Amino acid sequence: MQAGESRADEHSNLRHDGDIKGKKGDCYLVDCVATGSDQGTCGNLKFSLKSLLEEEIFPLVESLVKDKYKGFVPVFQSDSADLHIDAEYIKYVKGYCKEKGWVWAPQAPQMPHANNLDLAVFPLMSSQRSVLARESSNSEAPVEEIWTAVQSVWNDLQNSTIDK
């Protein structure tokens, strides 16, 4: 067995042989496919937009409209990207928004002018990735550098630009 392999022991518990690269609770980047609702498996990781909304975004927005922005009605906009047309994802978002009295506003295909993220934010992030590629002699920059660059675009934008 090579160092660093995972295997099941005689009791079907997962065991790892080799050096431990991180400890429980450490965050690290993992290559995975973004989906509407499919979370994948341990061996085939996927990033579920439904889970992100369910576990992070909706609870945060709910806390905002109960406190600081009481009386505001959240509007969730979505384009027609593949992960945004997943049937289970749409059913969940429509149901949640209806239950809370929020607005779900799907965008027709090929309408980037109706979505400021498509119109401004994502192109800015893409240009930062291109800058990194040029700095790396047109080879792919390390994932961590790309992540840092796109995060800096997001962090440097004013809320009024992102909120439009």
N, C-alpha and C positions, 0 to 999 in steps of 0.2 A: 504494500500500500504506500502510495506517495504521501509525503508530508503535505498537510493542508487539506486532506480529503475528509469528507463527512461520510458517516456510515451509521447504520442502525445496529445496536448491540443485540444480544440474545433476548432482551425484553422489549425490543422495538423502540428503544430510546435513541434519539439521534446523538451521536458522539462525533467529535471532531479530533482528528489527529494532526499534529503540527503546531506551529506557532499561532497564537491568538493575536490577531491584528487590531482588535478593538474590544471594548468591554460593554456590558449591558448598559443601554442608555446612550451610547455614543451615536452621533449622527454622521452619516456618510452618504455620498451620492451613489445611486444605483441606476444603471441603465434599465429603463422599462418603457413599455408602451402606454400611452394615455388612452383611456377608454371612457365611455359614458358611465357604465355601471359595473363592468367586470373587474373584480379585484385580483384575478389571477390566482396563482398558487405560490408556495415557497420557491419552487423550481422555475416558475414562469411568472415573474412579478409584473403586475400591471398597476397603473395609477388610475383609480376610479374618480372621475369628477363628481359622481353622486356622493361618494364617501367624503370628499373634500367639502361639499356643500353641507352635508348632514352633520359632520363632526366639527367643522371649523367655521365656515362662512355664515350659515344660517344662525347658529347660536350667537355669534358675534353681532350680526345685524339685529337680531332680536333684542339683545341687551342694549344696543344703541337706541332703538325706537321705544324702549321702555323708560329710558333715562334721559340722556342728553338730547335726543331728537324725538321726544315724545310727540305724537301727532303726525309725524312724517310717515308717508307710505313708501316703502322700498319698491323699486322697480328693478327687476332682473331682466337683462337683455341677453339674448343668445343668438349667435349666428348659426349657419347651417353646416358647420364643420362636422365631420363624421361622428365624433364623440358627443356632439350636442344633439344628434338625432336618434340616439339610442332610445328605444321604446321604454325601457325600464327607467332610465334617467328622466325622460320627459314626463312620464306618469308621476314619478316622485316629486319633481319640481312643481308641476302644475298643482298637484294635490296639496303640497306644503304651502304654496303661495295662496291658494284658495282658502285653506284653513285659517291662515293668518291675516287674510284681507290684503295681501300684497299683490303686486302686478307682475305677471310673467309676460314679457314682450319678445316673442321670437322674431328674429330678423329674417327676411326673405333671402334666398341665396344671391350671391354676387352683389351685395350692397355694403361694401366697406365704408362708404361715406356716411352710413347710419351708425357706425360704431367707431368711436374715437380710438379704441385699442387697435383696431385694424388699420385705421387711417394714420395714426401717429406713433403710438407706443411700440408696437411690434416692429415697424420699420426702423425705429431708433435702436432697438435691441439688436436687430439684424445687422445694422451698420457697425455696431460695436464688435459683433462677431467677425465681420469682414476686416475691421482694423486689426483684430488679434491675428487673423489668418495672414495678413500682410506682414505683421511683425514677426510671425513664425515662418517666414519664407514661403508663404502660401500653403503650408501644411496645416493640418488640424491642430488648433491650440488645445492644451489640456482642458478637460471638462471643468476643473475647478476655476481656471482663469475665465472661461466662458461664463460660468455661473456668476462669478464676481462682477464681470462686466455688465451682464444684463440686470443684475441686482442694483448696480450703481445707477443705471438708466432709470429704473423704477424709483429708487430712493431720491434721485435728483429732480424728478418731475414734481411740479406743484400739484397738490390735491385737486385744484380747480381744473387742471388739464386732464387728469385721470377721470374725474367725476362727470365730465361732459356727457 
